[in-house]
């Protein structure tokens, strides 16, 4: 039964090829740069093909990738932990990482609140959590909702790959429920124009990031310890 469950999960996630868009990885790097969040351990939960892990090489002392199976591309020197993120209790020590990232993962999962609580457990005091997901408040997504009664990234063709749509307010509330502080929503500033494969001009996306970004990222901190 367990092996059948894992096979079903892998088949469901196969269309993603274990990768997120370059704009999401660039946003993660900008978010960490702004906060000087380097050194120690980084955990990439839902690491897929390892793009973020490769990007962060040399910036952290240890890199840990977690996913239901090891995709091609995960660097050989990364500590890999096989785990279905729909299941409880990631087999990694509590408060072991200065940064925990889950890029374009939460929309695939059944229980986002339990997932973020578990990620928060892994963050060391004073460390950072990054969670990205499709932007339901973009102009494209709002237009799709009006016309088709579905968010753009959650249309029938995306199911069952995408199962959980979260708004900005949901991400912020979940962060608060998990005991995280300094929570902020940031934007990729990269968005696809409706009925087109083209993207909005970068200047427009930067000026109105919520409307013209395809993805958002929650960036939140674990309260520093009293001793620190």
Secondary structure, 3 states (H helix, E strand, C coil): CHHHHHHHHHHHHHHHCCCCCHHHHHHHHHHHHHHCCCCCEEEEECCCCCHHHHHCCCCCCEEEEEECCCCCCCCCCCEEEECCCCCCCCCCCCCCEEEEEEECCHHHCCCHHHHHHHHHHHEEEEEEEEEEEECCCCHHHHHHHHHHCCCHHHCHHHCCCCCCCCCHHHHHHHHHHCCEEEEEEEECCCCECCCCCCECCHHHHHHCCCCCCCEEEEEEEECCCCCC
